[in-house]
């Protein structure tokens, strides 16, 4: 039953420049925030805008591609898996976070392009 696996696809804009971290082991991490936006009408007929922020982590070669190609404001489609993390803050309190571990991305449209054909370059 491969149809039911941990997989998520999102389309949104980068909220900041990707942060690259190289660990002592040589492993590379690229982290960035992605804003997804939707509009909906409530039961009273009023329209609302709803933006959600997602943390995206990329490792290894895909992290290199993120660092080379992605910039703040770019519109991208990301594909990855949900990962639940648990950690303790400085006060010793347990915290939980859900991040997306990136498998692949497609650049839909750089922020600088306001009209014309979309740039649909893939990471692979």
Phi, psi and omega in degrees: 000066179289349181292336182250082177230170182285100183214136179222142175233132179225150173237127181190192181243143176292132181274343181202168175297142177299141178262125180254132179230125176253121182276163179303330179288348183096351180288138183252135176239132170244129181234137175209162177258144181233129178259126172252145188226137175216153176248144176212157179254128179278180184295342177271358180088008179272138179274142179228145173261137181227119179245133175241144179252136182234140174266127182245129175244135176233142183238149171066228184297322179293328176296320177300315179298319178301313181297326181282322194251333188263143178222159177308135176091344180294143174268128183221158168251127179245149175228134180191203179231153177280135178230125177267130181242147176232136179208170176249136177279182183298333179276001179084010179275139178286135178232153179232145178215148173245124179241170176247122176270116190285133171259319186200161176212158175231130175279117182275306181202122175297154180301327185291337179272116180258341178210171180096192183289146179283146175269108186248060178276136178265163182283330187283000000 
